Amino acid sequence: MAEKFDNLEEHLEKFVENIRQMGIIVSDFQPSSQTGLNQKLNYMITGLQDIEKCRQQLHEINIPLEAFEYIDQGRNPQLYTKECLERALAKNEQVKGKIDTMTKFKSLLISELGKVFPEEMTKYKAIHGDDPPS
Amino acid sequence: MTEMFSTLYGQNDAQGPPRSSSLGFGPGNPPPPLPPNQVPMAAQMPPQLGDEGPALRKPGAMNEPFYLLRELPVGNELTGNTNLITHYNLEHAYNKFCGKKVKEKLSNFLPELPGMIDWPGTQDGSSLRSLIEKPPVCGNSFSPLTGASLTGFRLHTGPLPEQYRLMHIQPPKKKSKHKHKHNRPQDPIPQETPSDSDPKKKKKKRDDDPDRKKKKKDKKKKKVRLLP
């Protein structure tokens, strides 16, 4: 899995470096630079071919669209991962609090009902057991 | 009124006195209490609106003494009661992203990428969202450019205008604080070394300054000694 990403990353780095060098050539163009520019253009096309080959290995990878919004805003996409983890933990704690509260309420209710309706509660416990799953 | 009511629900006269229509048998309303002579069996309950035939009850509840007592739902092993981050072995990821401070800018995530990548993509039309909304034409093969195709890439000699020179420029690093660094786009040569050398030069200057101060102090002391 990581090898697929390494392969793609390598091709992308080479591609970006090639584009950067083309930018340097073009920024102050000289007639003698034409052959080098033509060569860089063909390197760019072979780079695109290599990246196209990598696509077949990564067609099962899914990326959340929210991460794209971070990139479009010029923000670090690791912030999206961080916020996901923080939200997951907060929700986990919230749900755990609800479960704990409901469990305490259930046990309290059963004990109080047992005091007020002892016969009915014995029938109830006979149906659902003394320790019903929570 | 009661006759219409009874015809709607098929109530027999033998079941006892007619019930009050004001209580209603609409969906969601509980039925009125039965007289003590009646056996509290579900089969003798009048059908409610929307039911097809006799009152719907789960077979298990038919013989139970508690009304509407249902079976408890099957408990899931994985609930919010467990720490899901520990369960899915994400502790390392949590410490990595939430334990340390994650830098805000995109250039901190991609430090080797040239150009000004911290700008929003909507400004120069390079956003990923636009790529999704308007995908480019795919499926065609990439073929190398021939001699005839390359004639279109013959350029005029001379430098580019300043607005088009940003591609090869490295993003400014945080160590530099001086304003002269913003004038870097004017230089056509890639500025990998100047960005690294300027802080070093400044550090050298800073290092020299305290030495110079010490030398000045020593000179002053020597002058004071010599004067008398």
Boltz contact constraints between the chains, C-beta under 6 A:
constraints:
  - contact:
      token1: [A, 20]
      token2: [B, 114]
      max_distance: 6.0
  - contact:
      token1: [A, 20]
      token2: [B, 168]
      max_distance: 6.0
  - contact:
      token1: [A, 23]
      token2: [B, 167]
      max_distance: 6.0
  - contact:
      token1: [A, 23]
      token2: [B, 168]
      max_distance: 6.0
  - contact:
      token1: [A, 24]
      token2: [B, 168]
      max_distance: 6.0
  - contact:
      token1: [A, 24]
      token2: [B, 190]
      max_distance: 6.0
  - contact:
      token1: [A, 27]
      token2: [B, 160]
      max_distance: 6.0
  - contact:
      token1: [A, 27]
      token2: [B, 165]
      max_distance: 6.0
  - contact:
      token1: [A, 27]
      token2: [B, 188]
      max_distance: 6.0
  - contact:
      token1: [A, 28]
      token2: [B, 159]
      max_distance: 6.0
  - contact:
      token1: [A, 28]
      token2: [B, 188]
      max_distance: 6.0
  - contact:
      token1: [A, 29]
      token2: [B, 155]
      max_distance: 6.0
  - contact:
      token1: [A, 29]
      token2: [B, 157]
      max_distance: 6.0
  - contact:
      token1: [A, 30]
      token2: [B, 157]
      max_distance: 6.0
  - contact:
      token1: [A, 38]
      token2: [B, 150]
      max_distance: 6.0
  - contact:
      token1: [A, 41]
      token2: [B, 145]
      max_distance: 6.0
  - contact:
      token1: [A, 42]
      token2: [B, 144]
      max_distance: 6.0
  - contact:
      token1: [A, 45]
      token2: [B, 142]
      max_distance: 6.0
  - contact:
      token1: [A, 45]
      token2: [B, 144]
      max_distance: 6.0
  - contact:
      token1: [A, 48]
      token2: [B, 142]
      max_distance: 6.0
  - contact:
      token1: [A, 49]
      token2: [B, 142]
      max_distance: 6.0
  - contact:
      token1: [A, 68]
      token2: [B, 128]
      max_distance: 6.0
  - contact:
      token1: [A, 71]
      token2: [B, 128]
      max_distance: 6.0
  - contact:
      token1: [A, 72]
      token2: [B, 121]
      max_distance: 6.0
  - contact:
      token1: [A, 72]
      token2: [B, 127]
      max_distance: 6.0
  - contact:
      token1: [A, 72]
      token2: [B, 128]
      max_distance: 6.0
  - contact:
      token1: [A, 72]
      token2: [B, 129]
      max_distance: 6.0
  - contact:
      token1: [A, 73]
      token2: [B, 120]
      max_distance: 6.0
  - contact:
      token1: [A, 74]
      token2: [B, 106]
      max_distance: 6.0
  - contact:
      token1: [A, 74]
      token2: [B, 118]
      max_distance: 6.0
  - contact:
      token1: [A, 74]
      token2: [B, 119]
      max_distance: 6.0
  - contact:
      token1: [A, 74]
      token2: [B, 120]
      max_distance: 6.0
  - contact:
      token1: [A, 76]
      token2: [B, 103]
      max_distance: 6.0
  - contact:
      token1: [A, 76]
      token2: [B, 106]
      max_distance: 6.0
  - contact:
      token1: [A, 76]
      token2: [B, 108]
      max_distance: 6.0
  - contact:
      token1: [A, 76]
      token2: [B, 109]
      max_distance: 6.0
  - contact:
      token1: [A, 78]
      token2: [B, 102]
      max_distance: 6.0
  - contact:
      token1: [A, 79]
      token2: [B, 102]
      max_distance: 6.0
  - contact:
      token1: [A, 81]
      token2: [B, 97]
      max_distance: 6.0
  - contact:
      token1: [A, 82]
      token2: [B, 97]
      max_distance: 6.0
  - contact:
      token1: [A, 82]
      token2: [B, 98]
      max_distance: 6.0
  - contact:
      token1: [A, 82]
      token2: [B, 102]
      max_distance: 6.0
  - contact:
      token1: [A, 85]
      token2: [B, 94]
      max_distance: 6.0
  - contact:
      token1: [A, 85]
      token2: [B, 97]
      max_distance: 6.0
  - contact:
      token1: [A, 85]
      token2: [B, 98]
      max_distance: 6.0
  - contact:
      token1: [A, 92]
      token2: [B, 80]
      max_distance: 6.0
  - contact:
      token1: [A, 92]
      token2: [B, 84]
      max_distance: 6.0
  - contact:
      token1: [A, 95]
      token2: [B, 80]
      max_distance: 6.0
  - contact:
      token1: [A, 96]
      token2: [B, 80]
      max_distance: 6.0
  - contact:
      token1: [A, 96]
      token2: [B, 81]
      max_distance: 6.0
  - contact:
      token1: [A, 99]
      token2: [B, 80]
      max_distance: 6.0
  - contact:
      token1: [A, 99]
      token2: [B, 81]
      max_distance: 6.0
  - contact:
      token1: [A, 123]
      token2: [B, 65]
      max_distance: 6.0
  - contact:
      token1: [A, 132]
      token2: [B, 72]
      max_distance: 6.0
  - contact:
      token1: [A, 133]
      token2: [B, 75]
      max_distance: 6.0
